[in-house]
Amino acid sequence: MMHRRTFLQTGLLTTSVAFQEKYFSWKPAVKATPIADPQVINAGVGGNNTIDLLKRIDQDCLSHRPDLTVLMAGTNDMNSVKYVPLPQYEKNIRSIVKQIMNINSQVLLMTILPAYEPYLFTRHRKEFYEPEGYQERNRQVNDVIRKIAADNKLPVLDMHHVFEKTGNIGTDADSLLRNEANSGKTDGLHPTPEGYRLMGVVVYEAIMQLQLPHNKVVCFGDSITLGDGGVSGKSYPAALKRLLGS
């Protein structure tokens, strides 16, 4: 059993039994060289789906020539406001991954997070998720992410599983997703500051254990990547930057 404190204490992920096998399955081709001053770019934009990411990939990702791109996308694609059917979502993600790989950037994919359904359904019509339901739609999106990772021989980090098992998703104040008790909001989708720190630690440990390049890292995605903005506030790219710079 994994405990949250294991993730939130820097460096202790390496003591979690079978962490690599459970949360990512990939072997590095070459050993990464330690970097004295790595650069982390937060390229998250709130409300983006994969159509939006494709529109801005040149300016916000490719133009930076990152040696590593961390990609999480799909939360908005599966929800009603900016819904993208699963076949089109897969096509879009494949295009994003291909374009990034074409500039010789390593890609680290992440599965999308779980949500607290009672809050989710105050923002989106429950009927919209029928007949499969929210949980099944979320699973299908994450299966596509894993499939694309396997097809391209890329590492995939199962952030959904990490939050599901350690996040206490619900209405308690210690939930890693925002709720009325910890933020005054019926959110149930976006991480708390502690949740973002967790994400930063997990991504950092993936980079270290998988020996991924990290001279320049672009974190590409939607509001879950953006967080409170930039790389100095409360976001997983901000937490990642602090860890890589330590």
N, C-alpha and C positions, 0 to 999 in steps of 0.2 A: 504494500500500500504506500502510495506516495503522499507526502504531506506538503502543504503550502510552504511551510518554513524552509523546506529543502530547496525550493525554487528561489525564495526571496533572499537567501543568503548567498552572496556572490561566491562562485566557485564550487558550491556544494552540489551542483547538478552532477558533477563527475562522480559523486559517491552514490547516486541513485542506481540501483541495480538494473542493468539492461536498459538504461535510458536510451541509448542509441538505437537499439533494436526495436524498442516500443514506439518511439516517436519519430524516427526518421530512418530510412533504409537506403544507404548510399555509401559508396566508398570513394575517397578522394583519389584523383588521378595523379596529382602532384602535391607535395607538401607546401603549405602556405608559408610565406616568409613574414616574420613579425614586422609590424609597421609602427614607426615611432609616432606618427601623427595622422591617424586615419581620418578621413572625411566622411560624414554621414549627412545625407540630404533627405529631408522629409518631403516627399512628393505625393502626399495624401491630399485629397480634395473631398470635402463633405458632399454626400449625395451622389457621388460618381458610380456609374455602373461600367461594364466593360466597353460599352459604346463610347462613353466619355473618355475612358482611358486610352482607347485607340485614337481618339481625336487629338489628344495632347501628349502622346507618347514621345514624339520627336522632341518637343520642347522641354518636357519635364523629366524625361528619362534618358533617351538616347543621346541627347546633346551633351550630357554630363560625362559620357563615356565611362560608366561605372565598371569596375571589375567584378562587382557583385550587385545584383538586384534582388531585393526581398519583395515578393509579390503576394498580396492578399486582396482578392477581388471576388465578388459574388453576392455579398450581402444585399446590395441594392438590386441586383439582377433578379433575385428570387422573390423580392417583395413587390407589392402591387403598384406603387407609384411609378417605378421605372423598371417594370418587369421585362425580362428577356427570356424567351422560351429556352429550355435546356439545350437543344441542338445548336441554337445560335450562340448561346453562352459558351459552349464548348468551342465553337468555331472562333469566337472572339479571343478566348484565352489562348488558344493555339497560335493565333496570329500575334498576340502580344509576346508570348514566349519566343516565337520564331524570330521576331524582330530584335528582341533583346539578345538572343543567342547569336544573331548575325553580326553584332558588333563585338563579339567575343567576351560578353559579360556572362559570368556564372549566374544562374538563377536559383534562388531558394524559394520554393513555393510554400504557402501556408494554407491549411484548410480554414474555412470560415468558422466563426464562433457560434456556440449555441445561444439561445435567447430564452428569456422568461416569457412564456406564451401569454399569460393573463395580461401583461403589460403590452406585449406585441399587438394583441388584438384590440387594444384601444387606439392604436395608430393605423392599423391595416385591417380591412374586413376579413373576418375569419373565413367567410365563404370563398374568398379569393384563392385560398389554399386547397380547396376541394378539387378533385376527390382524394388526392394523396395525403393532404394534411401538411402542416408546417414541418414536422419532424422528418417526414419522408422526403419532402422537397429539399430540406437542408442536407439530408444524407446523400441525395442524388447529386447535388452540387459538389459535395466533398468527394464523392466517388469519381466525378469527372476530373477534379483536380489531381487526385491520385493517379488516375489513368494517364493524364497528360504528362505527369512527372515520370511515370514508368516508361512511356513511349519515348521520351526524350532523355532518359537516363539522368534525371535530375533529382536532387534531394527534395523531400517534402516533409514539412514539419506539421505534425498533427495538433495544431493549437486548439482545435475543437475538443479533442480528448483531454488536453491539459486543463482547459477551463471546466469541462464537464466533471472531471474528477477532483479538482482542487478548488473550484470557484464558489461553492455553496450558492449556486444560482437560485435566487428567490428573493424573499422580502427582508431577510435579516440584514443587519447593518454591515456584516462582514462579507456579504456577497461581492464578488469581483466584477459584477455588472451593476450599473447604476440603478438605484431604486429609491423609494421615498425615504427609507431609513438612513441611507448614506449620502444622498444628494438632493433630497426633496423633489425628485422627479420620478414619474412612472415611465422609466426608460426601458430597462430590461434588455438592452442590446449593446450599449457602449460600455467599455470597461471603466472602472473607477481608477483613480491614480495608482492604487495598489495593483490593479489589474494590468495597467500599462507597464508598471515596473516588472511584473511577472513576465509579460511578453518580451520585454527587453532582455531580461536575464535568459530566457529560453532561447531567443534568437542568438544571443551572444555565445551561449554554450554550444549551440549548433555550429556556429562559425568556428569555434575553437576545436571542438571534437571532430568535425568533418574537415578541418584544415582548409576552410574556404578562403579565397582571397578577400581582403577587406581594406585595401588602400583607399578606395572610394566606393561607398555603399549608397545606393539609392533605394529608399523604401517607397514603393509605388503602390498606391491603393486609394481607398475612400476615407471616410471620416474616422474609421477605426485606426487607420495609419496616421491621419492628421492629428488626432487627439486634440490637445489645446493649442496645437500649432507649433511649427518650427522644430528645432532640436534643442531648445533650452527650456521648454515648458513641460507639461505633463503629457507625454506621448511615449510610445515604445521606441521610436527613433531617438528621442532625447535620452532615454535610459540606455539604449544601445551605445550611443555616442560616449556617454560617461564611462561605460564599462570598457569600451575599446580604447579609450584614452587613458585608462588607469594603468 
